[in-house]
Amino acid sequence: MNRRRGSSPTRSTDRCRSRALASARGNTLTEFALVFPLLVMLIFGLIDFGRALYTYHFVSDAAREASRWASVRGKQCDKSLSGCEADPVAIQNYVAGIVPPGIDSSPQALSVATAWVVPPGKVGTCNAFPNNPGCAVQVIVTYNFKFILPFLPKSAYSMTSTSEMIISK
């Protein structure tokens, strides 16, 4: 066997492998540069949609809480309750007081509409005194939600929830 010094079959194989690994490193970096912005957009998009879900939960809970608050503050409410005999302004202030962090409580973003509804069979009593026990109060909470990320729609989405309860006092 005649072998030249310094030329073994393993050295040429090692050179081919190192070239392939260097090429693979370059491919990996390129693929990462292409995929990373998409991954970041996906993560922040999920966060923004989480904010939307958080806001919708607040809107539905605020309508339910406000109608309950108004239902115990009718014509015959206990005078020891603060804000006895609820009116639309008092209900608006109540909802503004339960706004959690991250929700804009300005009138441009959050609106509360209140109506006293006549239930079936109570036409005479509730038409004359809509805030009497046995009549119903309806609270509609609307919030204009805006996404904060630039690649999501810029227009405001109106989230609305309605709750109605029978006045107990």
C-alpha positions as CSV (number, residue, x, y, z in Angstrom):
1,M,0.0,0.0,0.0
2,N,1.3,3.2,-1.1
3,R,-0.2,6.2,0.7
4,R,0.9,9.7,0.5
5,R,1.6,11.6,3.6
6,G,-1.3,13.9,4.6
7,S,-3.9,12.6,2.3
8,S,-6.2,10.2,4.1
9,P,-9.8,9.4,3.1
10,T,-11.0,10.8,6.5
11,R,-9.6,14.3,5.9
12,S,-11.5,14.8,2.6
13,T,-14.7,13.6,4.2
14,D,-14.2,16.0,7.1
15,R,-13.8,18.9,4.7
16,C,-17.1,18.0,2.9
17,R,-18.9,17.7,6.2
18,S,-17.6,21.1,7.5
19,R,-18.7,22.8,4.2
20,A,-22.1,21.2,4.6
21,L,-22.4,22.4,8.2
22,A,-21.4,25.9,7.3
23,S,-24.0,26.0,4.5
24,A,-26.6,24.6,6.9
25,R,-25.8,27.3,9.5
26,G,-26.4,30.0,6.8
27,N,-29.7,28.3,5.8
28,T,-30.8,28.2,9.4
29,L,-30.1,31.9,9.9
30,T,-32.0,32.8,6.8
31,E,-35.0,30.7,7.7
32,F,-35.0,32.2,11.2
33,A,-34.9,35.7,9.7
34,L,-38.0,34.9,7.6
35,V,-40.0,33.1,10.3
36,F,-39.2,35.3,13.3
37,P,-41.3,38.4,12.3
38,L,-44.3,36.2,11.5
39,L,-43.9,34.5,14.9
40,V,-43.7,37.9,16.7
41,M,-46.8,39.1,14.8
42,L,-48.7,36.0,15.8
43,I,-47.8,36.4,19.5
44,F,-48.7,40.0,19.7
45,G,-51.9,39.4,17.6
46,L,-52.9,36.8,20.2
47,I,-52.2,39.3,23.0
48,D,-54.4,41.9,21.3
49,F,-57.3,39.4,20.8
50,G,-56.9,38.5,24.5
51,R,-57.5,42.2,25.2
52,A,-60.6,42.1,23.1
53,L,-61.9,39.0,25.0
54,Y,-61.1,40.8,28.3
55,T,-63.1,43.8,27.2
56,Y,-66.1,41.8,26.0
57,H,-66.1,40.0,29.4
58,F,-66.1,43.4,31.2
59,V,-69.0,44.7,29.0
60,S,-71.2,41.7,29.7
61,D,-70.4,41.7,33.4
62,A,-70.9,45.5,33.7
63,A,-74.4,45.3,32.2
64,R,-75.3,42.4,34.6
65,E,-73.9,44.2,37.6
66,A,-75.6,47.5,36.7
67,S,-79.0,46.0,36.2
68,R,-78.7,44.2,39.5
69,W,-77.6,47.4,41.2
70,A,-80.6,49.3,39.8
71,S,-83.0,46.4,40.6
72,V,-82.5,46.9,44.4
73,R,-82.8,50.7,44.1
74,G,-86.4,51.1,43.0
75,K,-89.1,53.4,44.4
76,Q,-89.3,51.5,47.7
77,C,-85.6,51.0,48.3
78,D,-84.0,51.1,51.7
79,K,-83.0,54.7,52.4
80,S,-79.8,53.5,54.1
81,L,-78.5,52.4,50.7
82,S,-76.2,55.0,49.0
83,G,-77.8,56.3,45.9
84,C,-81.2,55.1,46.7
85,E,-83.7,55.2,43.7
86,A,-81.5,54.7,40.7
87,D,-81.7,56.9,37.7
88,P,-79.8,56.8,34.4
89,V,-77.1,59.1,35.6
90,A,-76.5,57.1,38.8
91,I,-76.3,53.9,36.8
92,Q,-73.8,55.5,34.4
93,N,-71.7,56.6,37.4
94,Y,-72.0,53.1,38.9
95,V,-70.6,51.5,35.7
96,A,-67.8,54.1,35.5
97,G,-66.9,53.1,39.0
98,I,-66.4,49.4,38.3
99,V,-64.2,49.9,35.2
100,P,-61.1,47.7,35.6
101,P,-57.6,48.7,34.5
102,G,-57.0,48.7,30.7
103,I,-60.6,49.8,29.9
104,D,-61.2,53.4,28.7
105,S,-64.0,54.9,30.8
106,S,-64.4,58.1,28.7
107,P,-67.9,58.7,27.2
108,Q,-66.5,58.3,23.7
109,A,-65.5,54.7,24.5
110,L,-68.0,53.5,27.1
111,S,-71.8,54.3,27.1
112,V,-74.6,53.1,29.3
113,A,-78.3,53.3,28.3
114,T,-81.0,52.6,30.9
115,A,-84.7,51.9,30.3
116,W,-87.5,50.9,32.5
117,V,-89.4,48.1,30.8
118,V,-93.0,47.1,31.4
119,P,-93.3,43.3,31.9
120,P,-96.4,41.5,30.7
121,G,-99.3,41.9,33.1
122,K,-98.0,45.0,34.8
123,V,-99.1,47.6,32.3
124,G,-101.1,49.9,34.6
125,T,-98.7,50.0,37.5
126,C,-95.4,50.2,35.5
127,N,-96.6,52.8,33.1
128,A,-97.5,55.2,35.9
129,F,-94.4,54.4,38.1
130,P,-91.8,52.6,36.0
131,N,-89.4,52.3,39.0
132,N,-91.9,50.4,41.2
133,P,-91.2,46.8,42.4
134,G,-92.3,44.2,39.9
135,C,-91.4,46.4,36.9
136,A,-88.1,45.8,35.1
137,V,-85.0,47.8,34.5
138,Q,-82.9,47.2,31.4
139,V,-79.2,48.3,31.1
140,I,-77.3,48.4,27.8
141,V,-73.5,48.8,28.0
142,T,-71.6,49.6,24.8
143,Y,-67.9,49.8,24.5
144,N,-65.9,50.9,21.4
145,F,-62.8,48.6,21.2
146,K,-59.8,49.5,19.2
147,F,-56.9,47.1,18.4
148,I,-53.5,48.6,19.2
149,L,-51.3,46.7,16.7
150,P,-50.7,48.3,13.3
151,F,-51.4,45.2,11.3
152,L,-54.9,44.7,12.8
153,P,-57.9,46.7,11.7
154,K,-57.9,50.4,12.9
155,S,-61.6,50.9,13.1
156,A,-63.4,50.6,16.4
157,Y,-65.5,47.6,17.1
158,S,-68.7,48.1,19.1
159,M,-69.2,45.6,21.9
160,T,-72.7,45.6,23.4
161,S,-74.4,43.7,26.2
162,T,-77.9,44.0,27.5
163,S,-79.2,42.9,30.9
164,E,-82.7,43.1,32.3
165,M,-83.9,42.5,35.8
166,I,-87.2,42.8,37.8
167,I,-87.0,45.6,40.4
168,S,-87.3,44.0,43.9
169,K,-87.6,47.1,46.2
